[in-house]
Amino acid sequence: MPIQIGEKIRELRLRDNKTQNEMAKALGITPQAVSRWESGISYPDVEMFPKIAEYFGVSIDRLYGRAADERELEIEHILKSVRRLRRTDNSSEQIQLLLRDAIRKYPKEYRFMLELCNVLHRLSQRTADDDPEAALRYAIESAHWGEAVLAESGDTNLRYEAAHTLKYIYTENAEMSFKIDQLAESMPPMQICRENILCYITDKNEAFRSAQWFSQECLINIAYFTDWYKDPEERAAVKRTVLDMIRLYFPDGDYDMHWYYRLIHLHIECADADLSRGCPDAALDVLEELLSLMENLRRRTDAASEHRHSSVTTSHLAPYALYAPRFLIMCRDRIASLLEVNEAFPQIAENERYLRFRSRLDELVDA
């Protein structure tokens, strides 16, 4: 019997964030037996091996410490295939099939669960307008996988990334909004989060950078949740103030990729509000700033096929494929659905500045 078997059991138990008592109860043995296995004092009986392997979702060979390298190589290959497929439009069905097969083969591999959670969440968002029932089904299953990662994974980074997706799922679907409080209670308080602590480091440049990202998170959230303002003018004023403060905090426009999606919406909504209040020049100023933002996004996409978050608040997250083409298309669609149906839109429809803006945006989208 390999002496490493106890170490392997302990490694798998910690991976799944389980206690010795929880494992013992699931296997119908005593916690003392688990303790003896892990300390190397004794070994499981032969008939226990299939039960232990099933409990951890691994092969018996894995318990013996064999084939770990081959397993990890296959997992990495699958994850790379998922990232490659993400760059292709209309590939969500292929990604789902790939991930579902992977989870059946590796039922305790939380990286696959998190990927499936994210792809289902994106499907929920995309189908929300055209097929609300399908969107809700996607959201419910997405939440299922995210909650499994949050509850069972021993990897802190995976758990936090799952929580990041779950907060959007819960807020986008009224049927699940009651879970927000529970999710918040499971997270560490702001006083001990990394971005707060990094504000105190001795490298003043890095400390200021940390404060920038921390502030942007707060400001974007304020702009994002303004529906409780009944007066449209008040909502618009808050969004304009947030945009002014973001400009102040980021004079170089060096935003993290993580924020582009929200910033796109914020700019278009501010331009729409400026137009509604009879300020076409202000609206055009915002749109030209948006164009600069989109050109920067395109340059960054052309420079690399994958991006790792640079923000101190999200730098622990895994690299992801850049979605500049999708963002650009979304930007154009959002302008068509919001700005160009504004009653005041004729004020700028034939304006030379607006025509240049649309022409350049079309070039970026079609490039």
Secondary structure, DSSP 8 states (H G I E B T S, - for coil): --TTHHHHHHHHHHHTT--HHHHHHHHTS-HHHHHHHHHTS----TTHHHHHHHHHT--HHHHTT-SHHHHHHHHHHHHHHHHHHHTSTT-HHHHHHHHHHHHHHSTT-HHHHHHHHHHHHHHHHHHTTT-HHHHHHHHHHHHHHHHHHHHH---HHHHHHHHHHHHHHHHH-GGGGGGHHHHHHTS--GGGSHHHHHTTSS-HHHHHHHHHHHHHHHHHHHHH--TT--SHHHHHHHHHHHHHHHHHH-TT----GGGHHHHHHHHHHHHHHHHHTT-HHHHHHHHHHHHHHHHHHHHHHHH-SEE---STTTTTS--EE--HHHHHHHHHHHHHHTGGGSTTTHHHHT-HHHHHHHHHHHHHHH-
